[in-house]
Amino acid sequence: MSTKSLSAEYLKGLWDENPVFRQLLGMCPVLAVTNAVINGIAMGLAASFVLILSSVVVASIKKLIPTQVRIASYIVVIATFVTVADRFMAAYFPPISKALGPYIPLIVVNCIILGRQEAFSSRNSVGRSFIDALGMSTGFVLALLVLSSIREILGAGTFLGMQVMGSWFKPWIIMILPAGAFITLGILLGIALLVEQKTRERRAS
C-alpha cells in the first residue's frame, strides 16, 4: 500500500512517473493519433475515462476477485468502460470516432490502464486509486497534447484546425506522417532525460 500524500500521488503522474515521457507506456496510440490536436485530446480523454473508472471499480472489488483470475477480471472491467467510451464517441462525435479508428477499442489492451490496475488499484483504497488514476490520466493527456500540438503546427500550420502560421510558412508534411511521430517523440524524450539529468545534478550539489 502506498504511503505517499494524496497530492504526491496525483503529481507523480505529471512528471516523475509520466506514462509517456518517463515510463514509455501506451506508445501505440501516442504515435498513431497525434497528427492532430483534436485527435490527441479525444484519445487522452477516452483513455482517462476508462482508467479512472476502472481503477475505482477494481479498487472496490479487489477483495472479491480470486488471484487466479485477477488479470482476466481487470480486462472485463476495462473492456466494459472502453465499450461505453467507444459507443459514446461514435454516437456524438462520429468524425473523431472515424479518425481514431481502431485505437479506441484498443484501449482495452493499453498497458497504462492494465498496469495501474495490477500495480496500484489492486493494492490500495478507492480514494487513493482514484487520485492515482487522475494523475496518470492528466499526465497522459498533457503528453498527447504536447506531441499533437507540435505535429499539427509544424505539419499543417494549424492548431485545432485554426491557422496559426502565416502564409510564409511551408508545412512540414513529414510531421503528420508516422515518421514525424517518432521524430517528435524522440526529441521530447531527449529533452525529458536532459531535464532529469539537470535536476539530479542540482539536487546532488
N, C-alpha and C positions, 0 to 999 in steps of 0.2 A: 504493500500500500504506500502511495506517495505521501511524503511529509512536507512538500513544498506549500507555500501560501497560495491562496487562490489566485492572487494577482500574478505570481510567478508561474503558476500552472497555465494561465492564459498567455502570458508574454513569451513563454518558451517557443510557442508555435510561430511567432512572428519572426524570430531570428535564430536563436540557439538551436532549435530543432525544426526549423522551417522544412516542411516536407519536400519542397522542390530544390531550394538552393543549398540545403545542408544534408538532407537525407537522400536526395535524388530518387524520390518515390513518385509514382504516377506519371512517369515520363511520356507514356503513350498519348494521353490527351493533351499534356503540356505542349508537346511538339506538333501535334496534329491539328489542333483547333485554334491556335493563337495567331492565325494570319489576319484576324480582325478583332478589334476590341470587344465588340458585342458578343462574338462567339466565346471569347475568353471569359467574359463576365458570366454569360449564361452557363457555361460548363462549371465555373467556380461555384456559382450559387446552387446548381443542381447537386454537385458533389457535397457541398456544405449541408444542404438539406438532408441528404442521405446519411452523412457522417454524424451529424448532431443527433438526429432522431434514433438512428441505430445504436449509437453509444448509450443513449438514455435507456432504450429498451433492453440492451444487453446487460447493462449495469443493474437494471431492475430484476431481471430473471436469471442472473448468473448462477444463483444457488440451486435453481431448478433444472439446470442443464447438466446432464451426465458428461463427465470428462471425455468419454469416448466419442461423443458426437458434437462436441462444442463447436468445431470449425464448420461443420455442416449446418448447425443451428444458426451460427452467425451469418452464414451465406443466405439462409432462408429469410432472416430478418432484413438483411441488406437488400436482397432482391425485391422484397415487398415494397420498400421505400423507393427503390430505383424505378419500379413499375409505376408508382404514383407520380414520380417526377417526370418520367418519360411521357406518360399519357397526358399530364397537365400541360407540358410544353407542346405536345402535338396538337392539343385542342386549342390553346390560347396563343401560341407563338409558332405557327406552322413553318414560316420561313427559317427561323432559327433552328427548329427541330430538324428540318431538312438539311440545313447546313452542317449540323453536328453529326448527322447520320447515325452510325452505329456506336458512337462514342458515349452517348448517354446510357444505353443498355450495358455497355462495358464497364460502367461504374461498379457493377456487381463484383468484378474481379480486381478493382483498383486496390493496390497494395497499401495505400494510405489508410483506407477505410477498414479493411480487414485487419491490418496491422494494429490499428488503435484499439480494435475490439479485443484482440488477443493480448496485447501488451499493457493495456490500461483499463478499459471498461470492465473487463472480466475480473479485475483485482481491486477496483475502487468503488466508492459510493456513487450514487446517481448524480448528485450535485457536482462532485469533483470530475466525473466523467463528462458532464455537460460543459464545464469550463474548459477542460482539455480539448474536447471536440470543437468548441467555439474558437479557441486559439489556433488550432491546426487549420480550421476552415478559413479563418482570417488570413493566415499566412499563405495558404494555397491560393485564395482569391487574389491577394496582393501580388503574388508571383506571376499568376496568369495575366493580371492587369499590366504589370511592368513589361512582360515579354510581348504581349499582344500590342501594346501601345507603340513600342519601338518598331515592331514589324509593320504595323499598319501605317505609321507616319512615314517611315523610310520606304516602304514598299508601294504605297499608294498616295502618299501626301495628304492623307485624311486622318481624322480621329473621330470615331463613332460615325463614320460616313460623311463628316463635315470637312471641307477643305481647310487645311491649316497651313499648308505650304504655298508659297507664291508661284506664279506662272514660270518663274525661273527654274523651279525645281523639277528635275527629271527623276521620276520614281525608280527606285532600285528594285526591279522586278524579282530579283533573287530573294528578297526579304519575305515575299509572300509565298515562296516555294519551300518545299521541305528542307532544302539546304540552308535557307535563311533561318529556319528554326534552330538548326544545330549550331550555326554560327553565332546567333544571338545568345542562345543558352550558354554556349561555351564561354563567350566574353563575360556574361553575367556571373557565371560560376568562378571565373578567374578573379573578378572584382570581389566576390564574396570571400574567396580564400585570402586575397590580399588584405581585406578589412579584418578578417580573423587573425591573420599574422600580426598586423599592426597592433591590434587590441591586446594580443598576448604579450608582445614586446613592451607595450605601455604598462601592463599590469606587472610584468617582471621587473621593470625598472622602478 
